[in-house]
């Protein structure tokens, strides 16, 4: 129940009959396998985000000015 995103910790506390929320909180500690899985998923999301091409500049900005400002090269109409 603690892992269900549609239930609050207070809901679980009530169902379990705990007088204090801190008693219910002992069930929210992740297992080592869960931590490893979440960290690996985080790194995969970071890799996927870095692989995306940068967003194009807003209309009206001159590519050569942006390239000079950010120390990149404007090749083929793109900032790199």
Secondary structure as UniProt FT lines:
FT   TURN            2..3
FT   TURN            5..6
FT   HELIX           9..16
FT   HELIX           21..25
FT   HELIX           26..28
FT   HELIX           32..51
FT   TURN            59..60
FT   HELIX           63..70
FT   STRAND          74..75
FT   TURN            76..77
FT   STRAND          78..79
//
